[in-house]
Amino acid sequence: MIIPNKSDQKGSKTSIIQALRMHGSMPRIQLTKITELSRATISSTISELIEWNLVKETEKAPSTGGRPAISLELVPGSHAIMGADLDNQAWTLGVFDLLGNVLHKTKIPVSSSRPEEAVQELVDHTSKFVQEFDKEVIQMFGLGVPGLVDTRLGIIKSASDLGWSNVDIEEMVSKGLGWPTVAINRHRARGLAECRFGSGKDYNHMIYVGVGSGIAAGIFNDRQLVSGSFGGAGELGHITVEPDGPVCPCGNNGCLHLYSTASAMEQEARRLLRAGQEESTLRRPGLDLQLLRAKDVCLAADQGDALAIRVVNHAATYLGIALANLVNLLNPEAIILGGAIPGICSTYVQTATKVMQQRSMMALSAGITVNTATLAEIGGALGAINFALDRHFSFNMVQ
């Protein structure tokens, strides 16, 4: 649908669409409080947005009974937005509407460790897809990427797993696509998606912790991502848990990264299997231990394998200690565990939760909900483009 070229000089249309994007369906009175617009402005602007099929009214039945309240929400499928998440040597490209509904998703394998080639593969596939897609796409792109990301400058300062440092990722993708591009750490992007659309949507104060090849957190206060001075808030994997521990790729000793990630679990499992002191279903004839993966250990642990349980509990205990520190420091309502490991291993989640409860202040942890993420890897793409639109959306993008 082509919207007439109407102006938004006072920014009221942008403010209303942004409020409904970030907070979801709400009645007019709540929209007035969030946007700080007058009732008259809300009324006239909403009428225009309804006429242009961007916003619709819907009845929400009150929990106490009585007459259903009229709420406002964005129209599903009116426009498409795009983002991508880089993880495990592949881009996950996602196309969504403004309500977070998935319109399309695909995997783009990354054949090279060089950032230039990884970006080119994303750009080539995305450009071809946009030409063939049958919906109008807002010309802005969100990137969820590994490592420490300076969100002011759009630079990956360091991503040790990839061997990348000072990669101007936003500029590279923007130049290739011809669209403004915004980058954020992939776990913080996934956390934003869970906060808006997933298992954290019912909480105002939550912490998302992603565990896979690395560990990072997204901290949400009043549903807003806490970024820190340049976007680095939440580097949980690089807190010290063993002062005299081995050297981490970041240069520090004894980081959580060395004890609770997928690679840490793989190394511990190989060590125990080589020692040969315990029976295990993981010890199969002809198995090359270098091919053993954390997924194998997780599945074995959930099936009751004693050695696998020992490995998983060791890793999850360290994470639980870190979570207890976060609880004592930030007093969240909920913790959302995401990433590859919590998504497939209930033993890991249960142990981490138990240790968190044991080691945090009882008054702070008693009411905490611990959920696993529901959006999986597509959440990185969804969160990244929403982060981009949070910062740069304007009404002229949907005209």
HELIX and SHEET records of a PDB file:
HELIX    1   1 SER A   12  HIS A   23  1                                  12    
HELIX    2   2 ARG A   28  THR A   35  1                                   8    
HELIX    3   3 ARG A   39  GLU A   51  1                                  13    
HELIX    4   4 PRO A  115  GLU A  132  1                                  18    
HELIX    5   5 ILE A  169  LEU A  177  1                                   9    
HELIX    6   6 ARG A  186  PHE A  197  1                                  12    
HELIX    7   7 LEU A  236  HIS A  238  5                                   3    
HELIX    8   8 HIS A  257  SER A  260  1                                   4    
HELIX    9   9 ALA A  262  ALA A  275  1                                  14    
HELIX   10  10 LEU A  289  LEU A  291  5                                   3    
HELIX   11  11 ALA A  294  ASP A  302  1                                   9    
HELIX   12  12 ALA A  306  LEU A  330  1                                  25    
HELIX   13  13 ALA A  340  ILE A  344  1                                   5    
HELIX   14  14 SER A  346  ARG A  359  1                                  14    
HELIX   15  15 MET A  362  SER A  365  1                                   4    
HELIX   16  16 ILE A  378  HIS A  392  1                                  15    
HELIX   17  17 PHE A  395  VAL A  398  5                                   4    
SHEET    1   A 2 VAL A  55  LYS A  60  0                                        
SHEET    2   A 2 ALA A  69  LEU A  74 -1                                        
SHEET    1   B 5 VAL A 102  PRO A 109  0                                        
SHEET    2   B 5 ALA A  90  ASP A  97 -1                                        
SHEET    3   B 5 ALA A  80  ASP A  87 -1                                        
SHEET    4   B 5 VAL A 137  VAL A 145  1                                        
SHEET    5   B 5 THR A 181  ASN A 185  1                                        
SHEET    1   C 3 LEU A 148  ASP A 150  0                                        
SHEET    2   C 3 ILE A 155  ALA A 159 -1                                        
SHEET    3   C 3 TRP A 164  VAL A 167 -1                                        
SHEET    1   D 5 GLN A 224  LEU A 225  0                                        
SHEET    2   D 5 ILE A 215  ASN A 221 -1                                        
SHEET    3   D 5 MET A 206  VAL A 211 -1                                        
SHEET    4   D 5 ALA A 334  GLY A 338  1                                        
SHEET    5   D 5 THR A 369  THR A 372  1                                        
END                                                                             
